[in-house]
Amino acid sequence: MTNDYRIESAGSAFILIDDADEQVNTYRTEDAAKKDLERCKREDAMWESAKFLVDIAIKTHMEMYGVDRDTARYWINSAMGGA
């Protein structure tokens, strides 16, 4: 799931807002807001990829060791340093 962002003008500034109507940041130019919007979209895509890979690792541990999802998630999380 990638957030839908929008840019709104606020006087002489531009505000980047996410799909939860939370303000991401304020910018002096629309171009700066657009650049950060693209950065946010790339970051969202990277997080989605990471979550997908962790889910694969969890499912693999469930199958390999015959444990439930919570136990496998705990093991994976512990191996990642509790991240």
Secondary structure, 3 states (H helix, E strand, C coil): CCCCCEEEEECCEEEEECCCCCEEEEECCHHHHHHHHHHHHHHHHHHHHHHHHHHHHHHHHHHHHCCCHHHHHHHHHHHCCCC
